[in-house]
Every structure is written in structure tokens, then in C-alpha cells.
Amino acid sequence: MRLVRIENVTSGMILGKDIYSCEGKILLAKGVTLTSHFIKRLQSLTMNEIYIEDEISRDIEIYDIIDERTRVIAKQTIYQVMQDLKVKKALDFHGIQVAINRIVDELLSNRDIMINLTDLRSVDEYTFAHSVNVAVLSIVIGKALGYNELRLRDLGIAAILHDIGKTQIPNEILNKPEKLAEKEIEIMKNHTQFGYDILKDYDEISGLSRVGALLHHERIDGSGYPFGKRGDEISEFARIIAITDTYDAMTSNRVYKKRITPDKAIEYLISMGQHYYDYDMVRVFLNHLTVYPVGTIVKLNTKEHAIVIDNNCYTPTRPIVRLIRDTEGNYVSRFEEIDLQKKLNINIEEIVDE
């Protein structure tokens, strides 16, 4: 299977992965043949991309680092928590705890974690899907740093609740489809303090988790907020969440900004690694991140196009690919698979939409 932008989807294509609503119900099941009616429905849901099964992606399996059902339950939970807080109901910490425990258990049972994270979220569900992704990515870093199980759960709580203060920000600012005005930016910055004020009322939430959520917009060079802390003045949880929050935000479509590809987001994290982010933690993160996710179409320096079918753990910029177009741009009649780790004269130039 492979990922296709919704504007490139045509009738007759086969859906490669189940599509869920934010309530956790299956909207369209894997294997269904897409019709114009289904495509229009997906467009109306502001769905940007879907997985499809076709000849060029034959036999390519795309696995997330956590079970899809676990992800859906976590998104449902944070969605409900945010809805409750907007109407001044109490935070359902037990539900959050159950969701994080499930994520931690799955990641601890996965010995060789490589992140191949492409979430089929719509623009409208960005906030809570983002919270789940940040939790998953943060726990991956924590595991790589040798955190014990209890510390991983505290980190997961901080990460999934890092944006909880946005429930106190007006919707017209949160969902504004263009750049925020200076005054609106200042209001938005209050979400970290608002979040801390919510979390401090719950004794079950550790001080480490609360502070991690409060400081996740601080930056190593002191340019962040709310306090302008520098370096080690910023808690370790917050330094982890700063990286994963940025990565997922950059690689996600939002109401005012289109996503960038994982390789470009990685370039940014590396370039800013000694200014905004803890460079050592950035390196840990990148050791578990696929630069070119499985199912991605890439252009090679040979001018051929290929689809990524697997990744090499220790050389993430040199995956195994399947050639699908020749140098003239024509689809090939026979597929050839190349391990770029063994063909050092062939390089990936860019990710492309097919």
C-alpha cells in the first residue's frame, strides 16, 4: 500500500487502511473500492491523504509502532477530555492513564522501534491527534534514554496533555485559517500556563508531568516561553516534548499551513539542534525515525521514480526501494528492487507526489 493525496485519488482505487471517525467508528473499511461518492465524502471530512492498494505498492505493508486501535482509543480519550474541559467538567485522568499505559506497554514490547508515523487525520482533528502522536514519539525517546516504566508513563501523561491549556483559548484564534496577529499570538502563548493551572489541581498527575507540559515551548537558547529558561533550566520532559511537538506539527496539515515532508522536518531539527532543542535528544530521536517512510514515492538522482518498501535501521537515508518509473517518466513493465545501502552511487533527491 502507499499514501496518496486526496486530490490524486480516483474512482476504482482500493482503500489500503481503515478510516476512523474521531469517535472511533470505522467510516470506510480496508479493501473497499472507492467511488466518486466516497471520495467526495472524504474530501468533506477534510481528509488530506489516504492509503491505497495498487500494483506499484503490491506487497508493501505499513506498520505503525502502536496498534491502530490503541491510537484510536487514545484520540477518542483526549478528544473527550478536551470537550469536557471546554464546558468546565473535570479532567478524566483515569481515561488518560489507561490510554498512556496501553501505549507504553506496546512500545516496551517492541524491541526494535523505527517510527513510520503517518496519521490519517483530518485537519479538523489536528489538536487531539497531535497530542497522541506527541505522546507516542516522546515515549520512544524516553525508552531510548533508558527511562523505567513509571517514568515513561509520567512522560506520556505530560506529552498527551501538553496542549490541554488550548481548551481555554478562543476557537476563533485556535482555528484561524491565516497567520495570527501579534495580540492573538500573545493570547495563544498563555496555553502553557493555562494547562499547568488545570493539571496542578490533580494530585494523581506528578510534578514532573505538570512541569513538562508547562515548559514545552521553552528553547535551549532562552528564546522560548513562558519564562525564557535556558539549557538545563528546562526540565528533561519539556526538552523531549519540544522536539516531538515540533516534528509532528511540521509534518501535519493544519488549517493555516500545509505539512512538510519528514526529511525536511529532520533537516530543520538538526539545523536548530543547538539553538532551540537539546541536540543530544535530537540525535536520539533521529536514530529511531524513518527519513523516508515506507510507501513514500521518491525521485532518485538517476531521474527514476521509486517507492520505499523498507528501511535500513543504521542508514535511514538509504532505504530499500522499488523502481516504478524510468528516466523518461514512464511506468516500468517489470519492477526492480534496489537496496540503496549497497548502491552508493544512487541517491534520493526528493519526496514526490505520485
Stockholm file with secondary structure:
# STOCKHOLM 1.0

chainA/1-354         MRLVRIENVTSGMILGKDIYSCEGKILLAKGVTLTSHFIKRLQSLTMNEIYIEDEISRDIEIYDIIDERTRVIAKQTIYQVMQDLKVKKALDFHGIQVAINRIVDELLSNRDIMINLTDLRSVDEYTFAHSVNVAVLSIVIGKALGYNELRLRDLGIAAILHDIGKTQIPNEILNKPEKLAEKEIEIMKNHTQFGYDILKDYDEISGLSRVGALLHHERIDGSGYPFGKRGDEISEFARIIAITDTYDAMTSNRVYKKRITPDKAIEYLISMGQHYYDYDMVRVFLNHLTVYPVGTIVKLNTKEHAIVIDNNCYTPTRPIVRLIRDTEGNYVSRFEEIDLQKKLNINIEEIVDE
#=GR chainA/1-354 SS CEEEEGGGCCTTCEECSCEECTTSCEEECTTCBCCHHHHHHHHHTTBCEEEEECSTTTTCCCCCSSCHHHHHHHHHHHHHHHHHHHTTCCCCHHHHHHHHHHHHHHHHHCSSCCBCCCCCCBGGGHHHHHHHHHHHHHHHHHHHTTCCHHHHHHHHHHHHTTTGGGGGSCHHHHTCSSCCCHHHHHHHHTHHHHHHHHHTTCTTSCHHHHHHHHTTTCCTTSCCSSSCCCGGGSCHHHHHHHHHHHHHHHTSCBTTBCCCCHHHHHHHHHHTTTTTSCHHHHHHHHTTBCSSCTTCEEEETTSCEEEEEECCTTCTTSCEEEEEECTTSCEEEEEEEEETTTCTTCCEEEECCC
#=GC SS_cons         CEEEEGGGCCTTCEECSCEECTTSCEEECTTCBCCHHHHHHHHHTTBCEEEEECSTTTTCCCCCSSCHHHHHHHHHHHHHHHHHHHTTCCCCHHHHHHHHHHHHHHHHHCSSCCBCCCCCCBGGGHHHHHHHHHHHHHHHHHHHTTCCHHHHHHHHHHHHTTTGGGGGSCHHHHTCSSCCCHHHHHHHHTHHHHHHHHHTTCTTSCHHHHHHHHTTTCCTTSCCSSSCCCGGGSCHHHHHHHHHHHHHHHTSCBTTBCCCCHHHHHHHHHHTTTTTSCHHHHHHHHTTBCSSCTTCEEEETTSCEEEEEECCTTCTTSCEEEEEECTTSCEEEEEEEEETTTCTTCCEEEECCC
//
